[in-house]
Amino acid sequence: MPIRRVLLGAAAVLAMVSGANAADAIVAAEAEPLDYVRVCDAFGKGFFFIPGTETCLKFGGYIRFETDFGPNLSGSSDWNSFTRAQFEADLRSDTELGALRGFIGFRGNADSGVGGATAGTSGNLGSGVFVDQAFIEVAGLKIGKFYSWWDDDLSGETDLLSSNTLFNSIRYTYDTGAFSAAASVDELEGVAFVGDSAREGNNNVGIAGSLAGKFGSASLSLIGGYDTDREDGALRLIGSVDVGPGSFSFAGVYASGVNAYYALSEWAVVAEYAYKATDRLTLTPGVQWLGNVARKDASFDIINANWSSNDAWTAGLTVDYKFTEDFAAKITANYYDEDNRPEFWSGFVRLQRDF
């Protein structure tokens, strides 16, 4: 039986080489533990736990294409198109001090194709990526670069209610939900007007405050800002109330002189009505009066001087249309008429995809 002998010999060789016997157990390798991404619903929709931590993270932002219209908007051109990409990361966790938040917002503008980023919303934005916001927030304290209350204007695009809104700041807020009171110290760096040569350059500080309340379907907020270098400031009141199929909003501004927070006029009053025609379509007509507007040079740059005796008014319409979830259009057209200056039309067409 030569085949039988060959098989028995092969089995004996394998036994000697491996040292195996019938009593040995077969041990399977342990699988690596899987750390699945978990939803974090403590801070709202879209947050998830960073694997291996108790920190919650949310990504967001938008992609925007916009064409602006206005006199000499981009050099001698009366129109200008640009594309913007906004990417945001929001980190939050519960600590013994309360909710600890960290926020980073990156913005990229693509306009003329020329390198170098410039902040703004229209005209020669250049192309590049920069930090739009970055701040830390805990126990009512907020520090970093973020938008001030002056950025919280009306829902339409006709109102002119602020001049500069983004600063490096230290802010403290007391918030009960229905009522809030807050104060901030702002670095007013990079804010310049014609005739500012006597100032201390960028070593300028602003002090601002806010009082806000909610009363059912109505809300009211009062903010103020004082420019310590120019020794002038401004106050602004904004209110809103639901009326019929929409909401009525109004605002008033007073400025003692040209300052970083408001430099457009000594007085301003504005009103608008956001009419929700359908679930997708909102029409917002608005009108504003400006008393004793700021003096301007030939290039329409504001001069740091006493208010002029010119008054002005503006009126327009903003149309918001939601094509589908996270994809919408905004169109606005506004007429501006100032004493002793040519009147003009301005506006924009915007398409935006949020995420």
ABEGO torsion letter per residue (X at the ends): XAAAAAAAAAAAAAAAAAGBBAABBBBBBBBBBBBBBBBBAAAEBGBBBBBGBABBBBBBEBBBBBBBBEBGABEABABBBBBBBBBBBBBBBBBAAEBBBBBBBBBBBBBAGBBEBBBEABEGAEBEBBBABBBBBBGGBBBEBBBBAAABBBABAABBABABABBBBBBBBBBAGABBBBBBBBBBBGBBBBGAAABAEABBBBBBBBBBBBBEABBBBBBBBBBAAAGBBBBBBBBBBBBEABBBBBBBBBBABBBAABAABABBBBBBBBBBABAABBBBBBBBBBBGBBBBBAAGBBBBBBBBABBBBBBBBBBBBBABBGBBBBBBBBBBBBBGBBBBBBEBBBBBBBX
